[in-house]
């Protein structure tokens, strides 16, 4: 399959606002939050790439940088060979019909003043697509396909009148109405009840096949990444530390952090948990990330050089890369 998206050395540093004392004491060093640090990956057409890691690992910021909802500090993003960072805003707006995002919380991403029909139709209006009648027909048709039925009844409902599962379907329908080919799904089931999570994941799989979609699936939950993704990238403190096919990553993990995340996934048999793999302490602040390998203060296998040098990505098996000195 041809490459749809290529991200190279993507970086985002957020300046930390100075307080009045810092302003008065001119010359005091400016602080930055290093949210995304030299991230590179590509996604082929029709593929689902999972971006997984703890909160604060930079996965959601990476998604927003790809859509240029945030401006990167450095690096490049190419979509179908088009340089997304240097194109003008107007051109980017036009491209947005092809690249959509689904946010984590449907309640905060749907306006309480817009009915279901208006919310789903909204992107068509923004992109000047179709007449009023054509737009309504398209919305009702998509609502049927996505399981928002009876469509003509739900069309006039408002977000507070919907169940959690229905709200998430409205958000998905709104993302799909402009016929995109690439969706950034940012923790799309994190706020859903357990009972509707499986249904939403199943629906995303079905929609991918029906609309020939490519997903960047952002999640902190490895179990859902395993279910939906073809390949998975593990992020830690702004960097990708391991990336590979789902089978390789879950069957043959290399990076100590990936092993720790996998060990933390609950299993019914307590004897199968690899307690010795669990990392020490908590994820450090992205304002002052540890030197060398960011994971070294928590890594049970850290060596002297781990705090001095950043480990590069090494191919540990075809298409499977890990950034750890243990793989040298
Ligand atoms: Fe642990 Fe060193 Fe590998 Fe980092 S490079 S994960 S600190 S062994």
py3Dmol code that shows the C-alpha trace and the ligand (Angstrom):
import py3Dmol

protein = """\
ATOM      1  CA  UNK A   1       0.000   0.000   0.000  1.00  0.00           C
ATOM      2  CA  UNK A   2       1.310   3.522  -0.775  1.00  0.00           C
ATOM      3  CA  UNK A   3       2.379   5.789   2.033  1.00  0.00           C
ATOM      4  CA  UNK A   4      -0.363   8.199   3.172  1.00  0.00           C
ATOM      5  CA  UNK A   5       1.408  10.092   5.948  1.00  0.00           C
ATOM      6  CA  UNK A   6       5.071  10.625   6.734  1.00  0.00           C
ATOM      7  CA  UNK A   7       6.151  12.331   9.947  1.00  0.00           C
ATOM      8  CA  UNK A   8       9.852  13.177  10.356  1.00  0.00           C
ATOM      9  CA  UNK A   9      11.630  14.571  13.442  1.00  0.00           C
ATOM     10  CA  UNK A  10       8.424  16.202  14.669  1.00  0.00           C
ATOM     11  CA  UNK A  11       9.070  18.357  17.739  1.00  0.00           C
ATOM     12  CA  UNK A  12       6.912  20.579  19.923  1.00  0.00           C
ATOM     13  CA  UNK A  13       8.137  22.667  22.843  1.00  0.00           C
ATOM     14  CA  UNK A  14       5.570  24.734  24.733  1.00  0.00           C
ATOM     15  CA  UNK A  15       7.043  27.808  26.429  1.00  0.00           C
ATOM     16  CA  UNK A  16       6.125  28.028  30.090  1.00  0.00           C
ATOM     17  CA  UNK A  17       4.566  31.405  30.809  1.00  0.00           C
ATOM     18  CA  UNK A  18       6.753  33.575  32.994  1.00  0.00           C
ATOM     19  CA  UNK A  19       5.387  35.121  36.143  1.00  0.00           C
ATOM     20  CA  UNK A  20       5.981  38.779  37.009  1.00  0.00           C
ATOM     21  CA  UNK A  21       9.118  37.931  39.023  1.00  0.00           C
ATOM     22  CA  UNK A  22      10.678  36.174  36.027  1.00  0.00           C
ATOM     23  CA  UNK A  23       9.877  39.185  33.842  1.00  0.00           C
ATOM     24  CA  UNK A  24      11.515  41.543  36.343  1.00  0.00           C
ATOM     25  CA  UNK A  25      14.577  39.333  36.700  1.00  0.00           C
ATOM     26  CA  UNK A  26      15.389  39.594  33.007  1.00  0.00           C
ATOM     27  CA  UNK A  27      17.823  37.011  31.812  1.00  0.00           C
ATOM     28  CA  UNK A  28      16.301  34.163  33.791  1.00  0.00           C
ATOM     29  CA  UNK A  29      16.311  31.044  31.625  1.00  0.00           C
ATOM     30  CA  UNK A  30      13.083  30.413  29.767  1.00  0.00           C
ATOM     31  CA  UNK A  31      11.491  27.030  30.458  1.00  0.00           C
ATOM     32  CA  UNK A  32       9.822  24.775  27.939  1.00  0.00           C
ATOM     33  CA  UNK A  33       7.637  21.699  28.125  1.00  0.00           C
ATOM     34  CA  UNK A  34       9.151  19.213  25.684  1.00  0.00           C
ATOM     35  CA  UNK A  35       5.866  17.615  24.655  1.00  0.00           C
ATOM     36  CA  UNK A  36       7.004  15.955  21.405  1.00  0.00           C
ATOM     37  CA  UNK A  37      10.678  15.204  20.870  1.00  0.00           C
ATOM     38  CA  UNK A  38      11.993  14.152  17.458  1.00  0.00           C
ATOM     39  CA  UNK A  39       9.130  11.819  16.500  1.00  0.00           C
ATOM     40  CA  UNK A  40       9.237   9.974  13.153  1.00  0.00           C
ATOM     41  CA  UNK A  41       6.856   7.409  11.651  1.00  0.00           C
ATOM     42  CA  UNK A  42       4.816   6.745   8.541  1.00  0.00           C
ATOM     43  CA  UNK A  43       1.351   5.316   7.873  1.00  0.00           C
ATOM     44  CA  UNK A  44       0.357   3.409   4.752  1.00  0.00           C
ATOM     45  CA  UNK A  45      -3.036   3.788   3.098  1.00  0.00           C
ATOM     46  CA  UNK A  46      -5.668   1.637   4.814  1.00  0.00           C
ATOM     47  CA  UNK A  47      -3.460   1.001   7.838  1.00  0.00           C
ATOM     48  CA  UNK A  48      -4.295   1.537  11.521  1.00  0.00           C
ATOM     49  CA  UNK A  49      -1.305   2.809  13.486  1.00  0.00           C
ATOM     50  CA  UNK A  50      -1.701   2.908  17.251  1.00  0.00           C
ATOM     51  CA  UNK A  51       0.093   5.571  19.286  1.00  0.00           C
ATOM     52  CA  UNK A  52       0.166   4.255  22.838  1.00  0.00           C
ATOM     53  CA  UNK A  53       1.636   5.386  26.145  1.00  0.00           C
ATOM     54  CA  UNK A  54       0.819   6.873  29.541  1.00  0.00           C
ATOM     55  CA  UNK A  55      -0.774  10.313  29.896  1.00  0.00           C
ATOM     56  CA  UNK A  56       1.818  12.997  29.312  1.00  0.00           C
ATOM     57  CA  UNK A  57       3.711  10.926  26.748  1.00  0.00           C
ATOM     58  CA  UNK A  58       2.902  13.384  23.929  1.00  0.00           C
ATOM     59  CA  UNK A  59       0.584  11.196  21.855  1.00  0.00           C
ATOM     60  CA  UNK A  60      -2.368  13.641  21.709  1.00  0.00           C
ATOM     61  CA  UNK A  61      -0.034  16.562  20.950  1.00  0.00           C
ATOM     62  CA  UNK A  62       1.408  14.523  18.065  1.00  0.00           C
ATOM     63  CA  UNK A  63      -2.127  14.042  16.679  1.00  0.00           C
ATOM     64  CA  UNK A  64      -2.858  17.775  16.904  1.00  0.00           C
ATOM     65  CA  UNK A  65       0.449  18.676  15.236  1.00  0.00           C
ATOM     66  CA  UNK A  66      -0.378  16.422  12.283  1.00  0.00           C
ATOM     67  CA  UNK A  67      -3.662  18.300  11.791  1.00  0.00           C
ATOM     68  CA  UNK A  68      -1.911  21.605  12.427  1.00  0.00           C
ATOM     69  CA  UNK A  69      -4.229  22.400  15.279  1.00  0.00           C
ATOM     70  CA  UNK A  70      -0.862  23.230  16.877  1.00  0.00           C
ATOM     71  CA  UNK A  71       2.193  24.619  15.119  1.00  0.00           C
ATOM     72  CA  UNK A  72       5.277  22.410  15.497  1.00  0.00           C
ATOM     73  CA  UNK A  73       8.619  23.693  16.754  1.00  0.00           C
ATOM     74  CA  UNK A  74      10.405  21.556  14.173  1.00  0.00           C
ATOM     75  CA  UNK A  75      10.149  18.589  11.816  1.00  0.00           C
ATOM     76  CA  UNK A  76       7.914  17.778   8.874  1.00  0.00           C
ATOM     77  CA  UNK A  77       4.557  16.151   8.115  1.00  0.00           C
ATOM     78  CA  UNK A  78       3.762  14.998   4.578  1.00  0.00           C
ATOM     79  CA  UNK A  79       0.253  13.864   3.623  1.00  0.00           C
ATOM     80  CA  UNK A  80       0.118  12.206   0.183  1.00  0.00           C
ATOM     81  CA  UNK A  81       3.452  13.910  -0.544  1.00  0.00           C
ATOM     82  CA  UNK A  82       2.123  17.366   0.402  1.00  0.00           C
ATOM     83  CA  UNK A  83       4.117  19.335   2.946  1.00  0.00           C
ATOM     84  CA  UNK A  84       1.515  20.043   5.646  1.00  0.00           C
ATOM     85  CA  UNK A  85       3.686  22.355   7.688  1.00  0.00           C
ATOM     86  CA  UNK A  86       4.574  24.886   5.049  1.00  0.00           C
ATOM     87  CA  UNK A  87       1.254  25.027   3.143  1.00  0.00           C
ATOM     88  CA  UNK A  88      -0.827  28.130   3.692  1.00  0.00           C
ATOM     89  CA  UNK A  89      -3.723  28.131   6.196  1.00  0.00           C
ATOM     90  CA  UNK A  90      -6.310  28.376   3.388  1.00  0.00           C
ATOM     91  CA  UNK A  91      -4.928  25.302   1.645  1.00  0.00           C
ATOM     92  CA  UNK A  92      -4.841  23.515   4.984  1.00  0.00           C
ATOM     93  CA  UNK A  93      -8.517  24.337   5.584  1.00  0.00           C
ATOM     94  CA  UNK A  94      -9.379  22.686   2.257  1.00  0.00           C
ATOM     95  CA  UNK A  95      -7.359  19.596   3.200  1.00  0.00           C
ATOM     96  CA  UNK A  96      -9.240  19.311   6.489  1.00  0.00           C
ATOM     97  CA  UNK A  97     -12.174  17.691   4.672  1.00  0.00           C
ATOM     98  CA  UNK A  98      -9.847  14.749   3.943  1.00  0.00           C
ATOM     99  CA  UNK A  99      -8.229  14.591   7.386  1.00  0.00           C
ATOM    100  CA  UNK A 100     -10.488  14.573  10.410  1.00  0.00           C
ATOM    101  CA  UNK A 101     -10.130  14.162  14.148  1.00  0.00           C
ATOM    102  CA  UNK A 102     -12.353  12.397  16.661  1.00  0.00           C
ATOM    103  CA  UNK A 103     -11.887  13.747  20.175  1.00  0.00           C
ATOM    104  CA  UNK A 104     -12.028  11.823  23.408  1.00  0.00           C
ATOM    105  CA  UNK A 105     -15.055  13.446  25.035  1.00  0.00           C
ATOM    106  CA  UNK A 106     -18.167  13.656  22.832  1.00  0.00           C
ATOM    107  CA  UNK A 107     -19.927  15.857  25.383  1.00  0.00           C
ATOM    108  CA  UNK A 108     -17.354  18.621  25.158  1.00  0.00           C
ATOM    109  CA  UNK A 109     -16.891  18.330  21.386  1.00  0.00           C
ATOM    110  CA  UNK A 110     -20.634  18.638  20.587  1.00  0.00           C
ATOM    111  CA  UNK A 111     -22.357  22.003  20.954  1.00  0.00           C
ATOM    112  CA  UNK A 112     -25.389  21.718  23.266  1.00  0.00           C
ATOM    113  CA  UNK A 113     -27.184  24.221  21.000  1.00  0.00           C
ATOM    114  CA  UNK A 114     -26.845  22.156  17.818  1.00  0.00           C
ATOM    115  CA  UNK A 115     -29.203  19.291  17.044  1.00  0.00           C
ATOM    116  CA  UNK A 116     -27.716  15.976  15.892  1.00  0.00           C
ATOM    117  CA  UNK A 117     -28.557  16.799  12.262  1.00  0.00           C
ATOM    118  CA  UNK A 118     -26.998  20.270  12.467  1.00  0.00           C
ATOM    119  CA  UNK A 119     -23.839  18.954  14.169  1.00  0.00           C
ATOM    120  CA  UNK A 120     -23.236  16.285  11.525  1.00  0.00           C
ATOM    121  CA  UNK A 121     -24.070  18.700   8.684  1.00  0.00           C
ATOM    122  CA  UNK A 122     -21.795  21.451  10.020  1.00  0.00           C
ATOM    123  CA  UNK A 123     -18.531  20.334   8.274  1.00  0.00           C
ATOM    124  CA  UNK A 124     -20.396  20.162   4.928  1.00  0.00           C
ATOM    125  CA  UNK A 125     -21.490  23.782   5.407  1.00  0.00           C
ATOM    126  CA  UNK A 126     -17.955  24.887   6.316  1.00  0.00           C
ATOM    127  CA  UNK A 127     -16.585  23.272   3.145  1.00  0.00           C
ATOM    128  CA  UNK A 128     -19.498  24.539   0.987  1.00  0.00           C
ATOM    129  CA  UNK A 129     -20.500  21.028  -0.038  1.00  0.00           C
ATOM    130  CA  UNK A 130     -23.898  20.411  -1.651  1.00  0.00           C
ATOM    131  CA  UNK A 131     -27.260  22.156  -1.447  1.00  0.00           C
ATOM    132  CA  UNK A 132     -29.340  22.216   1.746  1.00  0.00           C
ATOM    133  CA  UNK A 133     -31.452  19.284   0.505  1.00  0.00           C
ATOM    134  CA  UNK A 134     -28.416  17.253  -0.594  1.00  0.00           C
ATOM    135  CA  UNK A 135     -26.721  17.839   2.738  1.00  0.00           C
ATOM    136  CA  UNK A 136     -29.763  16.655   4.702  1.00  0.00           C
ATOM    137  CA  UNK A 137     -30.033  13.537   2.551  1.00  0.00           C
ATOM    138  CA  UNK A 138     -26.340  12.783   3.061  1.00  0.00           C
ATOM    139  CA  UNK A 139     -26.603  13.260   6.836  1.00  0.00           C
ATOM    140  CA  UNK A 140     -29.626  10.948   7.132  1.00  0.00           C
ATOM    141  CA  UNK A 141     -27.939   8.330   4.939  1.00  0.00           C
ATOM    142  CA  UNK A 142     -24.766   8.376   7.057  1.00  0.00           C
ATOM    143  CA  UNK A 143     -26.775   8.255  10.291  1.00  0.00           C
ATOM    144  CA  UNK A 144     -28.413   5.029   9.091  1.00  0.00           C
ATOM    145  CA  UNK A 145     -25.027   3.546   8.165  1.00  0.00           C
ATOM    146  CA  UNK A 146     -23.505   4.434  11.507  1.00  0.00           C
ATOM    147  CA  UNK A 147     -26.387   3.009  13.548  1.00  0.00           C
ATOM    148  CA  UNK A 148     -28.023   6.287  14.604  1.00  0.00           C
ATOM    149  CA  UNK A 149     -31.496   4.958  14.000  1.00  0.00           C
ATOM    150  CA  UNK A 150     -34.269   5.825  13.415  1.00  0.00           C
ATOM    151  CA  UNK A 151     -32.328   8.604  11.683  1.00  0.00           C
ATOM    152  CA  UNK A 152     -35.291  10.930  11.048  1.00  0.00           C
ATOM    153  CA  UNK A 153     -36.167  10.771  14.788  1.00  0.00           C
ATOM    154  CA  UNK A 154     -32.613  11.324  16.136  1.00  0.00           C
ATOM    155  CA  UNK A 155     -31.905  14.053  13.543  1.00  0.00           C
ATOM    156  CA  UNK A 156     -33.803  16.592  15.663  1.00  0.00           C
ATOM    157  CA  UNK A 157     -32.484  15.473  19.076  1.00  0.00           C
ATOM    158  CA  UNK A 158     -29.923  17.441  21.109  1.00  0.00           C
ATOM    159  CA  UNK A 159     -26.734  16.061  22.763  1.00  0.00           C
ATOM    160  CA  UNK A 160     -28.299  15.961  26.270  1.00  0.00           C
ATOM    161  CA  UNK A 161     -31.030  13.662  24.922  1.00  0.00           C
ATOM    162  CA  UNK A 162     -28.538  11.044  23.684  1.00  0.00           C
ATOM    163  CA  UNK A 163     -26.890   8.066  25.353  1.00  0.00           C
ATOM    164  CA  UNK A 164     -23.079   7.912  25.599  1.00  0.00           C
ATOM    165  CA  UNK A 165     -22.881   5.458  22.703  1.00  0.00           C
ATOM    166  CA  UNK A 166     -25.154   7.633  20.519  1.00  0.00           C
ATOM    167  CA  UNK A 167     -23.058  10.753  21.276  1.00  0.00           C
ATOM    168  CA  UNK A 168     -19.861   8.984  20.215  1.00  0.00           C
ATOM    169  CA  UNK A 169     -21.583   7.829  17.002  1.00  0.00           C
ATOM    170  CA  UNK A 170     -22.592  11.453  16.274  1.00  0.00           C
ATOM    171  CA  UNK A 171     -18.936  12.500  16.684  1.00  0.00           C
ATOM    172  CA  UNK A 172     -17.857   9.727  14.317  1.00  0.00           C
ATOM    173  CA  UNK A 173     -20.564  10.690  11.797  1.00  0.00           C
ATOM    174  CA  UNK A 174     -19.463  14.339  11.913  1.00  0.00           C
ATOM    175  CA  UNK A 175     -15.884  13.245  11.171  1.00  0.00           C
ATOM    176  CA  UNK A 176     -16.992  11.032   8.266  1.00  0.00           C
ATOM    177  CA  UNK A 177     -19.509  13.319   6.568  1.00  0.00           C
ATOM    178  CA  UNK A 178     -16.913  15.024   4.328  1.00  0.00           C
ATOM    179  CA  UNK A 179     -15.644  11.605   3.090  1.00  0.00           C
ATOM    180  CA  UNK A 180     -12.164  11.827   4.633  1.00  0.00           C
ATOM    181  CA  UNK A 181      -9.523   9.183   4.044  1.00  0.00           C
ATOM    182  CA  UNK A 182      -7.526   9.750   7.230  1.00  0.00           C
ATOM    183  CA  UNK A 183      -8.855   9.945  10.796  1.00  0.00           C
ATOM    184  CA  UNK A 184      -6.919  10.849  13.905  1.00  0.00           C
ATOM    185  CA  UNK A 185      -8.895   9.119  16.663  1.00  0.00           C
ATOM    186  CA  UNK A 186      -7.764  10.565  19.999  1.00  0.00           C
ATOM    187  CA  UNK A 187      -8.818   8.157  22.758  1.00  0.00           C
ATOM    188  CA  UNK A 188     -12.258   7.786  21.121  1.00  0.00           C
ATOM    189  CA  UNK A 189     -13.570   5.312  23.685  1.00  0.00           C
ATOM    190  CA  UNK A 190     -11.873   6.591  26.842  1.00  0.00           C
ATOM    191  CA  UNK A 191     -15.021   8.362  28.091  1.00  0.00           C
ATOM    192  CA  UNK A 192     -17.463   5.658  26.971  1.00  0.00           C
ATOM    193  CA  UNK A 193     -19.080   3.163  29.330  1.00  0.00           C
ATOM    194  CA  UNK A 194     -17.529  -0.292  29.258  1.00  0.00           C
ATOM    195  CA  UNK A 195     -20.695  -1.638  27.630  1.00  0.00           C
ATOM    196  CA  UNK A 196     -20.396   0.659  24.594  1.00  0.00           C
ATOM    197  CA  UNK A 197     -16.600   0.529  24.130  1.00  0.00           C
ATOM    198  CA  UNK A 198     -16.641  -2.777  22.269  1.00  0.00           C
ATOM    199  CA  UNK A 199     -19.505  -1.541  20.071  1.00  0.00           C
ATOM    200  CA  UNK A 200     -17.627   1.652  19.125  1.00  0.00           C
ATOM    201  CA  UNK A 201     -14.436  -0.297  18.337  1.00  0.00           C
ATOM    202  CA  UNK A 202     -16.423  -2.742  16.238  1.00  0.00           C
ATOM    203  CA  UNK A 203     -18.071   0.189  14.444  1.00  0.00           C
ATOM    204  CA  UNK A 204     -14.677   1.811  13.762  1.00  0.00           C
ATOM    205  CA  UNK A 205     -13.482  -1.452  12.196  1.00  0.00           C
ATOM    206  CA  UNK A 206     -16.603  -1.679  10.039  1.00  0.00           C
ATOM    207  CA  UNK A 207     -16.353   1.976   8.941  1.00  0.00           C
ATOM    208  CA  UNK A 208     -12.682   1.548   8.060  1.00  0.00           C
ATOM    209  CA  UNK A 209     -13.547  -1.271   5.674  1.00  0.00           C
ATOM    210  CA  UNK A 210     -16.625   0.491   4.245  1.00  0.00           C
ATOM    211  CA  UNK A 211     -15.042   3.934   3.706  1.00  0.00           C
ATOM    212  CA  UNK A 212     -11.469   2.725   3.049  1.00  0.00           C
ATOM    213  CA  UNK A 213     -10.129   4.745   5.980  1.00  0.00           C
ATOM    214  CA  UNK A 214      -6.682   5.058   7.502  1.00  0.00           C
ATOM    215  CA  UNK A 215      -6.508   5.664  11.270  1.00  0.00           C
ATOM    216  CA  UNK A 216      -3.999   7.083  13.702  1.00  0.00           C
ATOM    217  CA  UNK A 217      -5.461   5.558  16.857  1.00  0.00           C
ATOM    218  CA  UNK A 218      -4.273   7.313  20.032  1.00  0.00           C
ATOM    219  CA  UNK A 219      -4.768   5.305  23.209  1.00  0.00           C
ATOM    220  CA  UNK A 220      -3.399   4.584  26.670  1.00  0.00           C
ATOM    221  CA  UNK A 221      -5.001   1.145  26.564  1.00  0.00           C
ATOM    222  CA  UNK A 222      -2.845  -1.557  24.990  1.00  0.00           C
ATOM    223  CA  UNK A 223      -5.720  -4.038  24.850  1.00  0.00           C
ATOM    224  CA  UNK A 224      -7.723  -1.810  22.475  1.00  0.00           C
ATOM    225  CA  UNK A 225      -4.570  -1.067  20.439  1.00  0.00           C
ATOM    226  CA  UNK A 226      -4.080  -4.810  20.026  1.00  0.00           C
ATOM    227  CA  UNK A 227      -7.674  -5.235  18.893  1.00  0.00           C
ATOM    228  CA  UNK A 228      -7.788  -2.438  16.316  1.00  0.00           C
ATOM    229  CA  UNK A 229      -4.261  -1.684  15.103  1.00  0.00           C
ATOM    230  CA  UNK A 230      -2.002  -3.172  12.444  1.00  0.00           C
ATOM    231  CA  UNK A 231       1.115  -1.547  13.927  1.00  0.00           C
ATOM    232  CA  UNK A 232       1.717   0.106  17.281  1.00  0.00           C
ATOM    233  CA  UNK A 233       4.173   2.836  18.337  1.00  0.00           C
ATOM    234  CA  UNK A 234       4.941   3.220  22.051  1.00  0.00           C
ATOM    235  CA  UNK A 235       5.612   6.770  23.274  1.00  0.00           C
ATOM    236  CA  UNK A 236       7.411   7.818  26.441  1.00  0.00           C
ATOM    237  CA  UNK A 237       8.011  11.456  27.446  1.00  0.00           C
ATOM    238  CA  UNK A 238       7.616  12.789  23.917  1.00  0.00           C
ATOM    239  CA  UNK A 239       9.640  10.123  22.107  1.00  0.00           C
ATOM    240  CA  UNK A 240       8.732   6.932  20.268  1.00  0.00           C
ATOM    241  CA  UNK A 241      10.665   4.167  22.018  1.00  0.00           C
ATOM    242  CA  UNK A 242       9.403   1.160  20.057  1.00  0.00           C
ATOM    243  CA  UNK A 243       7.355   0.602  16.903  1.00  0.00           C
ATOM    244  CA  UNK A 244       6.389  -2.553  15.072  1.00  0.00           C
ATOM    245  CA  UNK A 245       3.558  -4.728  13.858  1.00  0.00           C
ATOM    246  CA  UNK A 246       0.990  -5.666  16.450  1.00  0.00           C
ATOM    247  CA  UNK A 247       2.161  -9.295  16.459  1.00  0.00           C
ATOM    248  CA  UNK A 248       5.822  -8.324  16.906  1.00  0.00           C
ATOM    249  CA  UNK A 249       5.207  -5.693  19.552  1.00  0.00           C
ATOM    250  CA  UNK A 250       2.916  -7.819  21.707  1.00  0.00           C
ATOM    251  CA  UNK A 251       4.645 -11.148  20.997  1.00  0.00           C
ATOM    252  CA  UNK A 252       8.261 -10.015  21.041  1.00  0.00           C
ATOM    253  CA  UNK A 253       8.575  -6.671  22.896  1.00  0.00           C
ATOM    254  CA  UNK A 254      12.141  -5.331  23.151  1.00  0.00           C
ATOM    255  CA  UNK A 255      12.101  -2.009  24.969  1.00  0.00           C
ATOM    256  CA  UNK A 256      11.965  -2.217  28.802  1.00  0.00           C
ATOM    257  CA  UNK A 257       9.175   0.402  28.837  1.00  0.00           C
ATOM    258  CA  UNK A 258       7.013  -1.619  26.423  1.00  0.00           C
ATOM    259  CA  UNK A 259       7.607  -4.689  28.581  1.00  0.00           C
ATOM    260  CA  UNK A 260       6.571  -2.699  31.643  1.00  0.00           C
ATOM    261  CA  UNK A 261       3.372  -1.492  29.967  1.00  0.00           C
ATOM    262  CA  UNK A 262       2.521  -5.025  28.894  1.00  0.00           C
ATOM    263  CA  UNK A 263       3.240  -6.331  32.401  1.00  0.00           C
ATOM    264  CA  UNK A 264       0.790  -3.741  33.752  1.00  0.00           C
ATOM    265  CA  UNK A 265      -2.100  -5.058  31.608  1.00  0.00           C
ATOM    266  CA  UNK A 266      -4.330  -6.983  34.033  1.00  0.00           C
ATOM    267  CA  UNK A 267      -4.566 -10.735  33.413  1.00  0.00           C
ATOM    268  CA  UNK A 268      -6.858 -13.202  35.148  1.00  0.00           C
ATOM    269  CA  UNK A 269      -3.915 -15.337  36.362  1.00  0.00           C
ATOM    270  CA  UNK A 270      -1.790 -13.422  38.960  1.00  0.00           C
ATOM    271  CA  UNK A 271       1.140 -15.834  38.436  1.00  0.00           C
ATOM    272  CA  UNK A 272       1.486 -14.601  34.858  1.00  0.00           C
ATOM    273  CA  UNK A 273       2.225 -10.989  35.901  1.00  0.00           C
ATOM    274  CA  UNK A 274       5.865 -10.058  35.513  1.00  0.00           C
ATOM    275  CA  UNK A 275       6.194  -7.865  38.590  1.00  0.00           C
ATOM    276  CA  UNK A 276       9.971  -7.577  38.101  1.00  0.00           C
ATOM    277  CA  UNK A 277       9.326  -5.623  34.859  1.00  0.00           C
ATOM    278  CA  UNK A 278       7.365  -2.828  36.543  1.00  0.00           C
ATOM    279  CA  UNK A 279       9.131   0.557  36.307  1.00  0.00           C
ATOM    280  CA  UNK A 280      10.159   2.532  39.371  1.00  0.00           C
ATOM    281  CA  UNK A 281       8.331   5.758  40.282  1.00  0.00           C
ATOM    282  CA  UNK A 282       6.209   7.961  38.032  1.00  0.00           C
ATOM    283  CA  UNK A 283       6.640   9.548  34.613  1.00  0.00           C
ATOM    284  CA  UNK A 284       8.937  12.609  35.131  1.00  0.00           C
ATOM    285  CA  UNK A 285       7.979  16.147  34.156  1.00  0.00           C
ATOM    286  CA  UNK A 286       8.268  16.977  30.449  1.00  0.00           C
ATOM    287  CA  UNK A 287       9.711  20.356  31.537  1.00  0.00           C
ATOM    288  CA  UNK A 288      12.920  18.726  32.670  1.00  0.00           C
ATOM    289  CA  UNK A 289      13.093  15.343  30.961  1.00  0.00           C
ATOM    290  CA  UNK A 290      15.935  13.080  32.121  1.00  0.00           C
ATOM    291  CA  UNK A 291      19.137  13.205  30.075  1.00  0.00           C
ATOM    292  CA  UNK A 292      20.107  10.424  27.657  1.00  0.00           C
ATOM    293  CA  UNK A 293      17.387   7.797  27.548  1.00  0.00           C
ATOM    294  CA  UNK A 294      14.342   9.504  29.088  1.00  0.00           C
ATOM    295  CA  UNK A 295      13.360   6.218  30.708  1.00  0.00           C
ATOM    296  CA  UNK A 296      16.648   5.666  32.578  1.00  0.00           C
ATOM    297  CA  UNK A 297      15.556   6.849  36.093  1.00  0.00           C
ATOM    298  CA  UNK A 298      12.748   4.244  36.027  1.00  0.00           C
ATOM    299  CA  UNK A 299      14.446   1.494  34.066  1.00  0.00           C
ATOM    300  CA  UNK A 300      15.426  -1.619  35.993  1.00  0.00           C
ATOM    301  CA  UNK A 301      18.081  -2.423  33.367  1.00  0.00           C
ATOM    302  CA  UNK A 302      19.692   1.021  33.088  1.00  0.00           C
ATOM    303  CA  UNK A 303      23.450   1.176  32.533  1.00  0.00           C
ATOM    304  CA  UNK A 304      25.877   4.056  33.046  1.00  0.00           C
ATOM    305  CA  UNK A 305      25.686   5.258  29.443  1.00  0.00           C
ATOM    306  CA  UNK A 306      21.866   5.371  29.520  1.00  0.00           C
ATOM    307  CA  UNK A 307      21.919   8.695  31.380  1.00  0.00           C
ATOM    308  CA  UNK A 308      24.557  10.185  29.057  1.00  0.00           C
ATOM    309  CA  UNK A 309      23.463   9.341  25.525  1.00  0.00           C
ATOM    310  CA  UNK A 310      20.154   9.176  23.684  1.00  0.00           C
ATOM    311  CA  UNK A 311      19.716   5.665  22.246  1.00  0.00           C
ATOM    312  CA  UNK A 312      18.913   5.640  18.520  1.00  0.00           C
ATOM    313  CA  UNK A 313      16.273   3.482  16.849  1.00  0.00           C
ATOM    314  CA  UNK A 314      17.533   0.045  15.858  1.00  0.00           C
ATOM    315  CA  UNK A 315      15.768  -2.526  13.702  1.00  0.00           C
ATOM    316  CA  UNK A 316      15.450  -5.603  15.911  1.00  0.00           C
ATOM    317  CA  UNK A 317      13.482  -7.642  13.363  1.00  0.00           C
ATOM    318  CA  UNK A 318      12.044  -6.657   9.951  1.00  0.00           C
ATOM    319  CA  UNK A 319       9.904  -3.535  10.441  1.00  0.00           C
ATOM    320  CA  UNK A 320      10.296  -3.655  14.241  1.00  0.00           C
ATOM    321  CA  UNK A 321      12.389  -0.859  15.818  1.00  0.00           C
ATOM    322  CA  UNK A 322      13.411  -0.207  19.422  1.00  0.00           C
ATOM    323  CA  UNK A 323      15.406   2.662  20.970  1.00  0.00           C
ATOM    324  CA  UNK A 324      17.414   0.928  23.697  1.00  0.00           C
ATOM    325  CA  UNK A 325      21.124   0.252  24.229  1.00  0.00           C
ATOM    326  CA  UNK A 326      20.274  -3.334  25.160  1.00  0.00           C
ATOM    327  CA  UNK A 327      19.553  -3.920  21.452  1.00  0.00           C
ATOM    328  CA  UNK A 328      22.968  -2.777  20.290  1.00  0.00           C
TER     329      UNK A 328
END
"""
ligand_1 = """\
8
LIG
Fe 16.770 1.138 29.987
Fe 19.098 2.030 29.027
Fe 17.393 0.794 27.418
Fe 16.871 3.225 28.307
S 18.555 2.639 26.960
S 15.478 1.554 28.207
S 17.675 3.120 30.377
S 18.446 -0.078 29.181
"""
view = py3Dmol.view(width=600, height=400)
view.addModel(protein, "pdb")
view.setStyle({"model": 0}, {"cartoon": {"style": "trace"}})
view.addModel(ligand_1, "xyz")
view.setStyle({"model": 1}, {"stick": {}})
view.zoomTo()
view.show()
